[in-house]
Amino acid sequence: MTMAETSDLIDVTDTSADDPRFVEACRMAEALVFASAQPVSEGFLTERLPRGVDVALVMATLKNDYVARGIHLVRIEGHWAFRTAPDLSFALRSDEREPKKLSRAALEVLAIIAYHQPVTRAEIEDIRGVQTSRGTLDVLMEAGWVRFRGRRRTPGRPVTFGTTRDFLDHFGLEEVRDLPGLEELRGAGLLTGRMPPNFNIPSPLSDDELTEDEDPLTQLDLEELGLLTPGGKEEE
């Protein structure tokens, strides 16, 4: 167990260990998360566990139980899922085709969206200093890491972009605020020592709600963006 994993443990008391109702709730939560193909929301668990059970305590107990196992119970933006222990990735064999590596441009755009979301295409280009092709954004959206958020309340009502839960899941983040800061990036050798004196990395927003200068996407917006077919049916 690493120091980071140890620090993530939540102090759970043994007061509920002998309570059959609590034990049964833990078993139910474990089964619900295990059986789901997607991360399970805490609201979903609350609806299905016995009334009055402390869901947070249930999930904290399960998380602690699995911390030394081959699979871990992880929290991703208020959702729970089982994931392979990071130190055992070498032992896994996948027959799936290796995903195509992202280009430098795609990585730059992904980083800008992650740290500056909600952000428009024009704002991305302003930060990068070059135009961003639609193909670059398409690659990130096809990967499931970037999504349309809303429309900015400015002339032209440009679409805003943000990251997805799949992005957090892939990079092992519980929420967007867990992205590394300036000192962490510099310590990892990802930033050179010759950075501009006013260089800074913004603190990304973790709230999934629209900001004050964003409007929600309407059905017409979704059709225009290719997310819905005319008539309101979602594209497969």
Contacts in CASP RR format, 6 or more apart in sequence:
PFRMAT RR
TARGET T0000
AUTHOR 0000-0000-0000
METHOD contacts of the structure
MODEL  1
MTMAETSDLIDVTDTSADDPRFVEACRMAEALVFASAQPVSEGFLTERLP
RGVDVALVMATLKNDYVARGIHLVRIEGHWAFRTAPDLSFALRSDEREPK
KLSRAALEVLAIIAYHQPVTRAEIEDIRGVQTSRGTLDVLMEAGWVRFRG
RRRTPGRPVTFGTTRDFLDHFGLEEVRDLPGLEELRGAGLLTGRMPPNFN
IPSPLSDDELTEDEDPLTQLDLEELGLLTPGGKEEE
1 67 0 8 1.000
1 68 0 8 1.000
5 67 0 8 1.000
8 67 0 8 1.000
9 63 0 8 1.000
9 64 0 8 1.000
9 67 0 8 1.000
10 60 0 8 1.000
10 63 0 8 1.000
10 64 0 8 1.000
12 57 0 8 1.000
12 60 0 8 1.000
12 61 0 8 1.000
12 64 0 8 1.000
16 22 0 8 1.000
16 23 0 8 1.000
16 57 0 8 1.000
16 61 0 8 1.000
17 23 0 8 1.000
21 50 0 8 1.000
21 53 0 8 1.000
22 53 0 8 1.000
22 57 0 8 1.000
22 58 0 8 1.000
24 50 0 8 1.000
25 49 0 8 1.000
25 50 0 8 1.000
25 53 0 8 1.000
25 58 0 8 1.000
26 58 0 8 1.000
26 61 0 8 1.000
26 62 0 8 1.000
28 48 0 8 1.000
28 49 0 8 1.000
28 50 0 8 1.000
29 45 0 8 1.000
29 49 0 8 1.000
29 55 0 8 1.000
29 58 0 8 1.000
29 59 0 8 1.000
29 62 0 8 1.000
29 80 0 8 1.000
30 62 0 8 1.000
32 40 0 8 1.000
32 44 0 8 1.000
32 45 0 8 1.000
32 48 0 8 1.000
33 40 0 8 1.000
33 73 0 8 1.000
33 80 0 8 1.000
33 81 0 8 1.000
33 82 0 8 1.000
34 82 0 8 1.000
36 81 0 8 1.000
38 79 0 8 1.000
38 81 0 8 1.000
39 76 0 8 1.000
39 79 0 8 1.000
39 80 0 8 1.000
39 81 0 8 1.000
39 165 0 8 1.000
39 169 0 8 1.000
40 79 0 8 1.000
40 80 0 8 1.000
40 81 0 8 1.000
41 78 0 8 1.000
41 79 0 8 1.000
42 55 0 8 1.000
42 56 0 8 1.000
42 59 0 8 1.000
42 78 0 8 1.000
42 79 0 8 1.000
42 80 0 8 1.000
43 55 0 8 1.000
45 55 0 8 1.000
45 58 0 8 1.000
45 59 0 8 1.000
45 80 0 8 1.000
46 55 0 8 1.000
49 55 0 8 1.000
49 58 0 8 1.000
59 73 0 8 1.000
59 75 0 8 1.000
59 80 0 8 1.000
62 73 0 8 1.000
63 72 0 8 1.000
63 73 0 8 1.000
63 74 0 8 1.000
63 75 0 8 1.000
65 73 0 8 1.000
66 72 0 8 1.000
66 73 0 8 1.000
66 82 0 8 1.000
69 85 0 8 1.000
70 84 0 8 1.000
70 85 0 8 1.000
70 88 0 8 1.000
71 82 0 8 1.000
71 83 0 8 1.000
71 84 0 8 1.000
71 85 0 8 1.000
72 82 0 8 1.000
72 83 0 8 1.000
72 84 0 8 1.000
72 85 0 8 1.000
73 80 0 8 1.000
73 81 0 8 1.000
73 82 0 8 1.000
74 80 0 8 1.000
74 81 0 8 1.000
74 82 0 8 1.000
74 83 0 8 1.000
74 172 0 8 1.000
74 174 0 8 1.000
75 174 0 8 1.000
76 165 0 8 1.000
76 168 0 8 1.000
76 169 0 8 1.000
76 172 0 8 1.000
76 173 0 8 1.000
76 174 0 8 1.000
77 165 0 8 1.000
77 168 0 8 1.000
77 174 0 8 1.000
77 175 0 8 1.000
77 206 0 8 1.000
77 208 0 8 1.000
78 174 0 8 1.000
78 175 0 8 1.000
79 165 0 8 1.000
81 169 0 8 1.000
83 169 0 8 1.000
84 92 0 8 1.000
99 143 0 8 1.000
102 110 0 8 1.000
102 139 0 8 1.000
102 140 0 8 1.000
102 143 0 8 1.000
103 136 0 8 1.000
103 139 0 8 1.000
105 132 0 8 1.000
105 133 0 8 1.000
105 136 0 8 1.000
106 136 0 8 1.000
106 139 0 8 1.000
106 140 0 8 1.000
108 128 0 8 1.000
109 124 0 8 1.000
109 128 0 8 1.000
109 132 0 8 1.000
109 136 0 8 1.000
109 137 0 8 1.000
109 140 0 8 1.000
110 140 0 8 1.000
110 145 0 8 1.000
110 146 0 8 1.000
110 163 0 8 1.000
110 167 0 8 1.000
112 119 0 8 1.000
112 124 0 8 1.000
112 127 0 8 1.000
112 128 0 8 1.000
113 119 0 8 1.000
113 124 0 8 1.000
113 140 0 8 1.000
113 146 0 8 1.000
113 161 0 8 1.000
113 162 0 8 1.000
113 163 0 8 1.000
114 162 0 8 1.000
114 163 0 8 1.000
114 167 0 8 1.000
114 176 0 8 1.000
114 179 0 8 1.000
114 204 0 8 1.000
115 179 0 8 1.000
115 201 0 8 1.000
115 202 0 8 1.000
115 204 0 8 1.000
116 123 0 8 1.000
116 124 0 8 1.000
116 127 0 8 1.000
116 202 0 8 1.000
116 204 0 8 1.000
117 149 0 8 1.000
117 160 0 8 1.000
117 161 0 8 1.000
117 162 0 8 1.000
117 163 0 8 1.000
117 176 0 8 1.000
117 204 0 8 1.000
117 205 0 8 1.000
118 149 0 8 1.000
118 150 0 8 1.000
118 152 0 8 1.000
118 160 0 8 1.000
118 161 0 8 1.000
118 162 0 8 1.000
118 205 0 8 1.000
118 210 0 8 1.000
118 211 0 8 1.000
118 214 0 8 1.000
119 160 0 8 1.000
119 161 0 8 1.000
119 162 0 8 1.000
120 152 0 8 1.000
120 158 0 8 1.000
120 159 0 8 1.000
120 160 0 8 1.000
120 161 0 8 1.000
121 132 0 8 1.000
121 137 0 8 1.000
121 158 0 8 1.000
121 159 0 8 1.000
121 161 0 8 1.000
122 158 0 8 1.000
124 132 0 8 1.000
124 161 0 8 1.000
125 131 0 8 1.000
125 132 0 8 1.000
137 146 0 8 1.000
137 161 0 8 1.000
140 146 0 8 1.000
141 147 0 8 1.000
143 166 0 8 1.000
144 164 0 8 1.000
144 166 0 8 1.000
144 167 0 8 1.000
145 163 0 8 1.000
145 164 0 8 1.000
145 166 0 8 1.000
145 167 0 8 1.000
145 170 0 8 1.000
146 161 0 8 1.000
146 162 0 8 1.000
146 163 0 8 1.000
146 164 0 8 1.000
146 167 0 8 1.000
147 161 0 8 1.000
147 162 0 8 1.000
147 163 0 8 1.000
147 164 0 8 1.000
148 159 0 8 1.000
148 160 0 8 1.000
148 161 0 8 1.000
148 162 0 8 1.000
148 217 0 8 1.000
148 225 0 8 1.000
148 227 0 8 1.000
149 159 0 8 1.000
149 160 0 8 1.000
149 161 0 8 1.000
149 162 0 8 1.000
149 210 0 8 1.000
149 214 0 8 1.000
149 217 0 8 1.000
150 159 0 8 1.000
150 160 0 8 1.000
150 210 0 8 1.000
150 214 0 8 1.000
150 215 0 8 1.000
150 216 0 8 1.000
150 217 0 8 1.000
150 221 0 8 1.000
151 157 0 8 1.000
151 158 0 8 1.000
151 159 0 8 1.000
151 160 0 8 1.000
151 214 0 8 1.000
151 215 0 8 1.000
151 217 0 8 1.000
151 221 0 8 1.000
152 158 0 8 1.000
152 159 0 8 1.000
152 160 0 8 1.000
152 213 0 8 1.000
152 214 0 8 1.000
153 213 0 8 1.000
153 214 0 8 1.000
153 215 0 8 1.000
154 213 0 8 1.000
157 215 0 8 1.000
159 217 0 8 1.000
159 221 0 8 1.000
159 225 0 8 1.000
160 214 0 8 1.000
163 176 0 8 1.000
167 173 0 8 1.000
168 174 0 8 1.000
168 175 0 8 1.000
168 176 0 8 1.000
173 179 0 8 1.000
175 206 0 8 1.000
176 204 0 8 1.000
176 205 0 8 1.000
176 206 0 8 1.000
177 203 0 8 1.000
177 204 0 8 1.000
177 206 0 8 1.000
179 204 0 8 1.000
180 188 0 8 1.000
181 201 0 8 1.000
182 191 0 8 1.000
182 200 0 8 1.000
182 201 0 8 1.000
185 191 0 8 1.000
185 201 0 8 1.000
186 193 0 8 1.000
205 211 0 8 1.000
210 216 0 8 1.000
217 225 0 8 1.000
217 227 0 8 1.000
219 228 0 8 1.000
219 232 0 8 1.000
222 228 0 8 1.000
222 232 0 8 1.000
223 229 0 8 1.000
223 230 0 8 1.000
223 231 0 8 1.000
223 232 0 8 1.000
226 235 0 8 1.000
227 234 0 8 1.000
227 235 0 8 1.000
228 234 0 8 1.000
228 235 0 8 1.000
229 235 0 8 1.000
END
